[in-house]
């Protein structure tokens, strides 16, 4: 009886349009490099020691085409491995740049329970190297394959770690050993693993970045979603390349029998299929929301969790091959378009830049391939629960909101940003992680015309998110004149990563350093008057300033809430007194129209 993995490979060949499958190796040839997953008929997945062994084994088996590299160490001391594969001999970032080769970076296991990408990636790579799939794709690009990104989470191994997912029998954990969700960390980049990954990205500058996941959510027939940016956001001309890439991969999957989607199938109203879907733009905490800020192509791949593991691995393998085929066909042209986008980004000074997006109310109807379902109260939870009958396919004609609109739009500074010396080290570390250009001022600057952001209102999150108390501020940039000390940073806007610079340093951007609580101290009041002191100060100010007295009395007449609040009335005077902290609610990053000396 054939081995399960041979049956699986036969299925792959059939879905790829091949009428028969036979091993490429002759009887005397060494056995193919297989994973535990493949040998088990894709019922299991291996541990990380298998990744280490296979990385070295691929490099030894294919010395002209593969290198095994290290790119970091996890908090628990595990080596982060990647395979570099190309038939061009370009095994370093410098060699790839010199030859004008597009680089495709594909990663698995960012959520280590969603481990399809690791097993599918090894399978796809072996088949490409053996000439069984993707003919010639490695002749025209460099592939950097990271089998497992979240390695410590991968080794937190056990059954039922993904209760909303069918297989494998055991798997890793969603978050890292430090409980970071890596796919919330691209912009703030505080985890050890993300800093290593961004170092790899900075070195190789991949044109295309592919992040392999598995969904949560409902039951339905669709088996994969492919989301790409830039398509609705980022550099406008580059969106055409993103669209071609997405549509080309989707067409390839559809031709192989999949039912792919171009949006993530998450209901607008939790657990209610009738509420339909919305297709939004991801902020830069997510992989595909981040890469478009660097003027590169980012793809989020989500196989459907309720498909069994052999099916999901097959479809992920097909996706990887389709991605490589698309980049091989279009990569040099797309790379030229990305370089042009870099040049355009360097000219954004003074131009409006969208830093967040929203989805409008306008909707169309989509015919979604779901299953029959009921919604009835549960005798366990008491809640209204959806129950699916996955033996009965059903078309859901449901609304799709896909009218993406710019939300927060900010004019780019004409010169750049100034970070005072007190905050320079902290901000410089973030800029270095993202390979953003800046320089330190060696001489103090006096009476510098800048724009300063003073918050009119602040709202601290009531709970912790990824270990942070997030902050929402409202306010505006306004002209001020300040002295800038030596050691301050100047971050010019005239650089290819201008959109990323703004996304980190504009205080109202969704994943700005300020939004993640990096500057919360600036929005906390630390000095104050005792009430009995404030009473005496207020009386003295009223006696000395008739204009102030009139304004105070008018405010009492016009604002009942103010009139009833002793603290608000005393603060009226405190804010006008010389003891008031002028740095309270002052965002500690400035904007400038001109480059400092």
C-alpha positions as CSV (number, residue, x, y, z in Angstrom):
1,X,0.0,0.0,0.0
2,X,1.4,3.4,-0.9
3,X,2.8,5.6,2.0
4,X,0.4,8.4,3.0
5,X,2.9,11.1,2.0
6,X,3.1,9.6,-1.5
7,X,-0.7,9.8,-1.8
8,X,-0.5,13.4,-0.7
9,X,2.1,14.2,-3.3
10,X,0.0,12.6,-5.9
11,X,-2.8,14.8,-4.9
12,X,-0.6,17.8,-5.2
13,X,0.5,16.8,-8.7
14,X,-3.1,16.3,-9.7
15,X,-4.2,19.7,-8.4
16,X,-1.3,21.3,-10.3
17,X,-2.5,19.9,-13.6
18,X,0.0,17.0,-13.7
19,X,-1.6,13.7,-14.8
20,X,0.7,11.5,-12.9
21,X,3.3,11.7,-10.2
22,X,6.5,9.7,-9.7
23,X,9.5,10.4,-7.5
24,X,12.2,12.3,-9.3
25,X,15.0,10.4,-7.6
26,X,16.3,7.1,-9.0
27,X,16.6,4.0,-6.7
28,X,20.3,4.8,-6.1
29,X,19.6,8.4,-5.3
30,X,19.5,9.5,-1.7
31,X,16.0,9.7,-0.1
32,X,14.2,13.0,-0.4
33,X,14.4,15.4,2.5
34,X,11.0,15.0,4.2
35,X,9.5,16.3,7.3
36,X,7.8,14.3,10.0
37,X,4.6,15.9,8.8
38,X,5.1,14.4,5.3
39,X,6.1,11.0,6.6
40,X,2.9,10.9,8.8
41,X,0.6,11.7,5.9
42,X,0.4,15.3,7.2
43,X,-1.2,14.3,10.5
44,X,1.7,15.5,12.7
45,X,4.3,18.3,12.7
46,X,7.8,18.1,13.9
47,X,9.7,19.9,16.6
48,X,12.2,22.7,16.1
49,X,15.2,20.4,16.1
50,X,13.8,19.1,12.7
51,X,14.0,22.6,11.3
52,X,17.7,22.9,12.3
53,X,18.5,19.5,10.8
54,X,16.6,20.2,7.6
55,X,18.1,23.6,7.2
56,X,21.6,22.1,7.2
57,X,20.5,19.0,5.2
58,X,19.0,21.2,2.4
59,X,22.2,23.2,2.2
60,X,24.3,19.9,2.0
61,X,22.0,18.3,-0.6
62,X,21.7,21.3,-2.8
63,X,25.1,23.1,-2.4
64,X,24.7,25.1,-5.6
65,X,21.3,26.4,-4.6
66,X,20.8,26.6,-0.8
67,X,22.5,28.2,2.2
68,X,21.4,27.8,5.8
69,X,21.8,31.0,7.8
70,X,21.2,32.2,11.4
71,X,19.6,35.5,12.0
72,X,18.9,35.8,15.7
73,X,18.5,34.1,19.0
74,X,15.2,33.9,20.9
75,X,14.7,34.8,24.5
76,X,14.9,31.1,25.5
77,X,18.2,30.8,23.6
78,X,17.1,29.1,20.4
79,X,18.8,29.9,17.1
80,X,16.6,31.5,14.4
81,X,17.2,29.8,11.1
82,X,16.5,30.7,7.5
83,X,17.1,29.0,4.2
84,X,18.4,31.1,1.3
85,X,17.6,29.5,-2.0
86,X,18.5,30.6,-5.6
87,X,20.0,29.1,-8.7
88,X,21.8,32.4,-9.4
89,X,24.6,32.0,-6.9
90,X,23.4,35.2,-5.1
91,X,23.5,34.0,-1.4
92,X,24.1,37.4,0.2
93,X,22.1,40.6,0.2
94,X,24.9,42.4,-1.6
95,X,25.0,39.8,-4.3
96,X,21.2,40.0,-4.8
97,X,21.4,43.8,-5.1
98,X,24.4,43.7,-7.5
99,X,22.5,41.4,-9.8
100,X,19.2,43.2,-9.6
101,X,17.4,40.1,-8.3
102,X,14.1,40.4,-6.5
103,X,14.0,38.8,-3.0
104,X,11.0,37.0,-1.7
105,X,10.9,36.4,2.0
106,X,8.4,33.7,3.2
107,X,7.9,33.0,6.8
108,X,5.9,30.4,8.7
109,X,4.9,30.0,12.3
110,X,4.6,33.6,13.4
111,X,1.7,32.1,15.4
112,X,3.3,28.8,16.1
113,X,0.1,26.8,16.4
114,X,-0.7,27.9,12.8
115,X,2.2,25.8,11.5
116,X,1.1,25.0,7.9
117,X,3.8,27.2,6.4
118,X,6.7,25.3,7.9
119,X,5.7,21.9,6.5
120,X,4.4,23.3,3.2
121,X,7.5,25.5,2.8
122,X,9.9,22.6,3.1
123,X,7.8,20.5,0.7
124,X,7.5,23.3,-1.9
125,X,11.2,24.1,-1.7
126,X,12.3,20.5,-2.2
127,X,9.9,20.2,-5.2
128,X,11.2,23.4,-6.7
129,X,14.8,22.3,-6.3
130,X,14.1,18.9,-7.8
131,X,12.3,20.4,-10.8
132,X,8.9,19.0,-9.8
133,X,7.2,22.4,-9.4
134,X,7.7,26.1,-10.3
135,X,10.1,25.5,-13.2
136,X,12.9,28.0,-13.2
137,X,11.5,30.2,-10.4
138,X,14.8,30.2,-8.5
139,X,16.6,31.3,-11.7
140,X,15.1,34.8,-11.4
141,X,14.9,35.5,-7.7
142,X,16.3,34.8,-4.3
143,X,14.0,33.0,-1.8
144,X,14.6,33.6,2.0
145,X,12.5,31.0,3.8
146,X,12.0,31.2,7.6
147,X,10.3,28.0,8.6
148,X,9.4,29.1,12.1
149,X,9.4,32.8,13.3
150,X,8.0,32.2,16.8
151,X,10.4,29.4,17.8
152,X,9.9,29.5,21.6
153,X,6.1,29.4,21.1
154,X,6.6,26.5,18.6
155,X,8.3,24.5,21.4
156,X,5.5,25.1,23.8
157,X,4.1,22.0,22.2
158,X,0.9,20.1,22.8
159,X,-2.6,19.0,21.7
160,X,-5.5,21.4,21.7
161,X,-3.3,24.5,21.5
162,X,-5.6,25.5,18.6
163,X,-9.1,24.4,19.7
164,X,-10.6,26.1,16.6
165,X,-8.4,24.2,14.2
166,X,-8.3,20.7,12.7
167,X,-4.8,19.3,13.0
168,X,-2.0,18.6,13.3
169,X,-2.2,16.3,16.3
170,X,0.0,18.6,18.3
171,X,1.4,22.0,17.7
172,X,3.0,25.1,19.2
173,X,1.5,28.1,20.9
174,X,0.3,31.4,19.5
175,X,2.5,33.8,21.4
176,X,6.2,33.9,22.3
177,X,7.8,32.8,25.6
178,X,7.4,36.4,26.7
179,X,3.7,36.3,25.6
180,X,4.1,38.7,22.7
181,X,1.9,38.3,19.7
182,X,4.5,38.9,17.0
183,X,1.8,39.9,14.4
184,X,1.1,42.9,16.6
185,X,4.7,43.9,16.9
186,X,6.0,45.1,13.5
187,X,5.7,48.8,14.1
188,X,6.6,48.9,17.9
189,X,9.2,46.1,17.3
190,X,10.0,45.4,21.0
191,X,10.2,41.6,21.0
192,X,13.6,40.0,20.5
193,X,12.2,37.9,17.6
194,X,10.8,40.9,15.8
195,X,14.0,42.8,16.1
196,X,15.8,39.9,14.5
197,X,13.2,39.6,11.7
198,X,13.4,43.3,10.9
199,X,17.2,42.9,10.9
200,X,16.8,40.2,8.3
201,X,14.4,42.5,6.3
202,X,16.8,45.4,6.5
203,X,19.6,43.2,5.2
204,X,17.8,41.6,2.3
205,X,15.2,44.3,1.5
206,X,12.7,41.8,0.2
207,X,10.4,43.0,-2.6
208,X,7.8,40.5,-1.5
209,X,7.1,39.4,2.1
210,X,4.7,36.5,2.7
211,X,3.3,35.8,6.1
212,X,1.6,32.3,6.4
213,X,-1.3,31.9,8.9
214,X,-4.4,29.9,9.6
215,X,-7.8,31.6,10.3
216,X,-10.0,31.5,13.4
217,X,-13.7,32.0,13.0
218,X,-16.7,30.4,11.3
219,X,-17.1,27.3,9.2
220,X,-17.5,27.6,5.4
221,X,-16.3,26.2,2.1
222,X,-13.7,28.8,1.2
223,X,-10.2,27.4,2.0
224,X,-7.8,30.3,1.9
225,X,-7.7,34.1,1.8
226,X,-5.0,36.2,0.2
227,X,-4.6,39.8,1.3
228,X,-2.0,42.1,-0.2
229,X,-0.9,45.7,0.4
230,X,-0.3,48.0,-1.2
231,X,-3.7,47.6,-3.0
232,X,-5.9,50.1,-1.2
233,X,-3.2,52.0,0.7
234,X,0.4,53.2,0.4
235,X,2.1,54.4,-2.8
236,X,-0.6,54.7,-5.5
237,X,1.4,53.5,-8.5
238,X,2.8,50.6,-6.6
239,X,-0.8,49.4,-5.8
240,X,-1.0,48.1,-9.4
241,X,1.8,45.7,-8.7
242,X,0.2,44.6,-5.4
243,X,-3.1,44.0,-7.3
244,X,-1.4,41.9,-10.0
245,X,0.4,39.8,-7.4
246,X,-2.7,39.1,-5.4
247,X,-4.9,38.4,-8.4
248,X,-2.2,36.2,-10.0
249,X,-1.9,34.0,-6.8
250,X,-5.6,33.8,-6.4
251,X,-6.1,32.7,-10.0
252,X,-3.5,30.0,-9.7
253,X,-5.1,28.7,-6.5
254,X,-8.6,28.7,-8.1
255,X,-7.2,26.8,-11.1
256,X,-6.0,24.1,-8.7
257,X,-9.4,23.7,-7.1
258,X,-9.3,26.1,-4.2
259,X,-11.9,28.6,-3.3
260,X,-9.7,31.6,-2.5
261,X,-10.8,35.0,-1.1
262,X,-9.2,38.4,-1.3
263,X,-10.4,39.4,2.2
264,X,-10.2,38.0,5.7
265,X,-13.6,36.2,6.3
266,X,-14.4,37.7,9.7
267,X,-17.9,38.8,10.4
268,X,-18.8,42.4,11.0
269,X,-20.9,41.2,13.9
270,X,-19.2,38.5,15.9
271,X,-20.7,35.0,15.3
272,X,-23.4,36.3,12.9
273,X,-23.0,35.3,9.3
274,X,-25.8,37.5,8.2
275,X,-23.8,40.6,9.2
276,X,-21.4,40.0,6.3
277,X,-17.8,41.2,6.0
278,X,-15.7,44.2,5.7
279,X,-12.4,44.5,3.8
280,X,-10.2,47.0,5.7
281,X,-6.6,48.1,5.5
282,X,-4.4,46.7,8.3
283,X,-2.4,49.1,10.4
284,X,1.4,48.6,10.6
285,X,1.3,46.4,13.7
286,X,0.5,43.6,11.2
287,X,2.9,42.3,8.6
288,X,1.1,43.3,5.4
289,X,0.2,46.7,6.9
290,X,3.8,47.3,7.7
291,X,5.5,46.3,4.5
292,X,3.6,48.8,2.4
293,X,5.0,51.6,4.5
294,X,8.4,50.5,3.2
295,X,7.1,50.6,-0.4
296,X,7.3,46.8,-0.6
297,X,4.7,44.1,-1.2
298,X,3.2,42.3,1.8
299,X,0.9,39.3,1.6
300,X,-1.1,37.8,4.4
301,X,-2.0,34.1,3.7
302,X,-4.8,32.6,5.9
303,X,-5.8,29.0,5.3
304,X,-9.1,28.0,6.8
305,X,-8.8,26.4,10.2
306,X,-11.6,23.9,9.8
307,X,-10.0,22.3,6.7
308,X,-7.9,19.3,7.8
309,X,-4.1,19.6,8.0
310,X,-3.3,17.7,4.8
311,X,-5.6,20.0,2.9
312,X,-4.2,23.1,4.5
313,X,-0.6,22.1,3.9
314,X,-1.4,21.3,0.2
315,X,-3.1,24.6,-0.3
316,X,-0.2,26.5,1.4
317,X,2.3,24.6,-0.7
318,X,0.3,25.7,-3.8
319,X,0.4,29.3,-2.6
320,X,4.1,29.3,-2.1
321,X,4.7,28.0,-5.6
322,X,2.3,30.5,-7.0
323,X,4.0,33.3,-5.2
324,X,7.4,32.3,-6.5
325,X,6.0,32.0,-10.0
326,X,4.5,35.5,-9.9
327,X,7.7,37.0,-8.6
328,X,9.8,35.2,-11.1
329,X,7.5,36.5,-13.9
330,X,7.1,40.1,-12.7
331,X,9.7,40.6,-10.0
332,X,12.3,42.7,-11.9
333,X,9.5,45.1,-13.1
334,X,8.0,45.2,-9.6
335,X,11.4,45.9,-8.1
336,X,11.8,48.9,-10.5
337,X,8.3,50.1,-9.4
338,X,9.3,49.7,-5.8
339,X,12.5,51.8,-6.4
340,X,10.3,54.5,-8.0
341,X,8.0,54.4,-5.0
342,X,11.1,55.0,-2.8
343,X,11.9,58.0,-4.9
344,X,8.3,59.4,-4.6
345,X,8.3,58.8,-0.8
346,X,11.4,60.9,-0.6
347,X,9.5,63.8,-2.1
348,X,6.5,63.7,0.3
349,X,7.5,66.9,2.2
350,X,4.4,69.0,2.8
351,X,2.1,66.5,1.1
352,X,-1.0,64.9,2.7
353,X,-0.3,61.3,3.9
354,X,-3.0,58.9,5.0
355,X,-1.9,57.3,8.3
356,X,-5.0,55.3,8.9
357,X,-8.0,54.1,6.9
358,X,-11.7,53.3,7.6
359,X,-14.4,51.4,5.7
360,X,-17.4,53.3,4.6
361,X,-21.0,52.2,5.0
362,X,-21.5,51.5,1.3
363,X,-21.9,47.8,0.8
364,X,-22.3,45.3,-2.1
365,X,-23.7,41.8,-1.9
366,X,-21.4,38.8,-2.2
367,X,-22.3,35.2,-2.7
368,X,-20.3,33.5,0.0
369,X,-19.9,29.7,0.0
370,X,-20.9,28.8,3.6
371,X,-22.9,26.0,5.2
372,X,-26.4,25.8,6.5
373,X,-26.6,27.1,10.1
374,X,-28.9,27.9,12.9
375,X,-28.8,30.6,15.6
376,X,-30.5,29.6,18.8
377,X,-30.0,30.3,22.5
378,X,-27.5,28.0,24.2
379,X,-28.5,26.1,27.3
380,X,-24.9,26.3,28.4
381,X,-23.9,29.9,28.1
382,X,-27.4,31.4,27.6
383,X,-26.0,33.3,24.6
384,X,-27.3,33.2,21.0
385,X,-25.0,30.7,19.3
386,X,-24.4,29.8,15.7
387,X,-24.2,26.1,14.8
388,X,-23.0,25.0,11.4
389,X,-24.0,21.9,9.4
390,X,-20.8,21.3,7.4
391,X,-22.5,18.5,5.4
392,X,-24.9,21.0,3.8
393,X,-23.2,23.7,1.6
394,X,-25.2,26.9,1.4
395,X,-24.7,30.2,-0.5
396,X,-24.9,33.2,1.9
397,X,-25.8,36.4,0.1
398,X,-24.4,38.8,2.6
399,X,-23.2,42.4,2.6
400,X,-19.5,43.3,1.9
401,X,-18.3,46.7,3.0
402,X,-15.2,47.4,1.0
403,X,-15.3,51.1,0.5
404,X,-11.9,51.9,2.0
405,X,-11.4,55.6,2.7
406,X,-8.5,57.6,4.1
407,X,-9.1,58.4,7.8
408,X,-6.3,60.2,9.6
409,X,-4.5,62.3,7.0
410,X,-1.6,64.5,8.1
411,X,0.6,66.8,6.0
412,X,4.2,65.6,6.1
413,X,6.6,68.0,7.7
414,X,8.6,70.0,5.2
415,X,11.8,69.2,6.9
416,X,11.4,66.4,9.4
417,X,11.1,65.7,13.0
418,X,13.2,66.8,16.0
419,X,13.5,64.5,19.0
420,X,15.0,66.4,22.1
421,X,18.0,64.8,23.7
422,X,16.0,63.6,26.7
423,X,14.1,61.2,24.4
424,X,16.8,60.7,21.8
425,X,18.2,57.3,22.9
426,X,14.8,55.7,23.2
427,X,13.6,56.9,19.8
428,X,16.9,56.2,18.1
429,X,16.7,52.5,19.1
430,X,13.3,52.3,17.3
431,X,14.6,54.1,14.3
432,X,17.6,51.8,14.1
433,X,15.4,48.7,14.3
434,X,13.5,49.9,11.2
435,X,16.7,51.2,9.4
436,X,15.3,54.7,9.3
437,X,17.8,57.5,8.6
438,X,18.5,60.2,11.2
439,X,21.4,62.3,12.6
440,X,22.3,63.6,16.0
441,X,22.8,67.3,16.5
442,X,26.3,68.1,17.8
443,X,25.6,71.7,18.7
444,X,22.7,73.3,20.5
445,X,20.2,75.3,18.5
446,X,18.6,78.4,19.9
447,X,15.2,80.0,18.9
448,X,14.3,77.3,16.4
449,X,11.0,77.7,14.7
450,X,9.1,74.4,15.0
451,X,5.7,72.9,15.2
452,X,4.7,71.5,18.6
453,X,1.8,69.2,19.4
454,X,-0.1,69.9,22.6
455,X,-2.9,67.5,23.4
456,X,-6.3,69.0,24.0
457,X,-7.5,65.7,25.4
458,X,-5.9,62.4,26.3
459,X,-7.4,59.0,26.9
460,X,-5.4,56.2,28.5
461,X,-6.6,52.6,27.8
462,X,-8.3,51.0,30.7
463,X,-6.5,47.7,30.1
464,X,-3.1,46.4,29.0
465,X,-2.5,45.6,25.3
466,X,0.7,43.7,24.5
467,X,2.1,44.8,27.8
468,X,1.3,48.5,27.1
469,X,-1.2,51.1,28.3
470,X,-2.2,52.6,24.9
471,X,-2.9,56.3,24.6
472,X,-5.2,58.3,22.4
473,X,-4.5,62.0,22.0
474,X,-6.4,64.8,20.3
475,X,-4.8,68.1,19.4
476,X,-3.0,69.9,16.6
477,X,0.5,71.0,15.5
478,X,1.0,74.7,16.1
479,X,4.0,77.0,15.6
480,X,6.3,77.6,18.5
481,X,9.9,78.7,19.1
482,X,12.2,76.5,21.2
483,X,15.8,75.9,22.1
484,X,17.1,72.5,21.0
485,X,20.0,71.0,23.0
486,X,23.0,69.0,21.6
487,X,22.2,65.3,21.3
488,X,18.8,65.8,19.8
489,X,17.8,63.7,16.7
490,X,16.9,65.1,13.4
491,X,14.8,62.6,11.3
492,X,14.4,63.9,7.8
493,X,11.2,63.3,5.9
494,X,13.2,63.1,2.6
495,X,13.9,59.4,2.7
496,X,12.3,56.3,1.2
497,X,10.7,55.2,4.5
498,X,8.9,58.6,4.9
499,X,5.5,56.9,5.5
500,X,7.0,54.7,8.1
501,X,8.6,57.7,9.8
502,X,5.3,59.4,10.0
503,X,3.5,56.2,11.2
504,X,5.9,56.1,14.1
505,X,6.3,59.7,15.0
506,X,2.9,61.3,14.3
507,X,1.2,61.0,17.8
508,X,-2.3,60.2,16.5
509,X,-1.2,57.4,14.1
510,X,-2.6,54.0,15.2
511,X,0.7,52.4,15.8
512,X,2.9,55.4,16.6
513,X,5.3,55.2,19.5
514,X,3.0,57.6,21.4
515,X,-0.1,55.4,20.7
516,X,1.8,52.4,22.3
517,X,2.5,54.5,25.4
518,X,6.1,55.3,24.8
519,X,5.6,58.9,26.0
520,X,2.8,58.5,28.6
521,X,4.8,60.4,31.1
522,X,4.4,63.6,29.0
523,X,0.7,63.4,29.5
524,X,0.7,62.8,33.2
525,X,0.4,65.8,35.5
526,X,3.2,65.7,38.0
527,X,3.2,69.1,39.7
528,X,0.3,70.9,41.3
529,X,-0.9,73.4,43.9
530,X,-2.6,72.4,47.1
531,X,-6.2,73.7,47.0
532,X,-5.7,76.2,49.8
533,X,-2.7,77.6,47.9
534,X,-4.7,77.7,44.7
535,X,-7.4,79.6,46.5
536,X,-5.0,82.3,47.6
537,X,-3.4,82.5,44.2
538,X,-6.8,82.8,42.5
539,X,-7.8,85.7,44.7
540,X,-4.6,87.5,44.1
541,X,-5.0,87.1,40.3
542,X,-8.6,88.2,40.4
543,X,-7.6,91.4,42.3
544,X,-4.7,92.2,40.0
545,X,-6.3,91.5,36.6
546,X,-9.8,92.9,35.7
547,X,-9.7,91.2,32.3
548,X,-9.1,87.8,33.9
549,X,-11.8,88.5,36.5
550,X,-14.3,89.2,33.7
551,X,-13.3,86.1,31.8
552,X,-13.7,84.0,34.9
553,X,-17.2,85.4,35.7
554,X,-18.3,84.9,32.1
555,X,-17.1,81.3,32.1
556,X,-19.2,80.7,35.2
557,X,-22.3,82.1,33.5
558,X,-21.8,80.2,30.2
559,X,-20.6,76.8,31.4
560,X,-22.7,75.2,34.2
561,X,-20.4,72.2,34.4
562,X,-17.5,74.5,35.0
563,X,-19.5,76.5,37.6
564,X,-20.2,73.3,39.6
565,X,-16.7,72.0,39.6
566,X,-14.3,73.3,42.3
567,X,-11.3,71.7,40.6
568,X,-12.1,73.1,37.2
569,X,-12.5,76.6,38.7
570,X,-9.2,76.4,40.5
571,X,-7.4,75.0,37.4
572,X,-8.7,78.0,35.5
573,X,-6.2,80.0,37.5
574,X,-3.5,77.4,37.8
575,X,-3.2,77.2,34.0
576,X,-2.6,80.9,33.9
577,X,-0.1,81.0,36.7
578,X,3.7,81.0,36.2
579,X,4.0,77.8,38.2
580,X,2.0,75.9,35.5
581,X,4.0,73.1,33.8
582,X,4.3,74.2,30.2
583,X,5.4,70.7,29.2
584,X,2.3,69.0,30.5
585,X,0.5,67.5,27.5
586,X,3.3,68.5,25.2
587,X,4.2,65.7,22.9
588,X,8.0,65.4,23.1
589,X,8.7,65.3,19.4
590,X,8.7,68.4,17.2
591,X,8.3,69.1,13.5
592,X,10.5,71.5,11.5
593,X,10.3,73.0,8.0
594,X,14.1,73.1,7.6
595,X,17.0,70.9,8.4
596,X,18.9,72.1,11.5
597,X,22.6,73.0,11.3
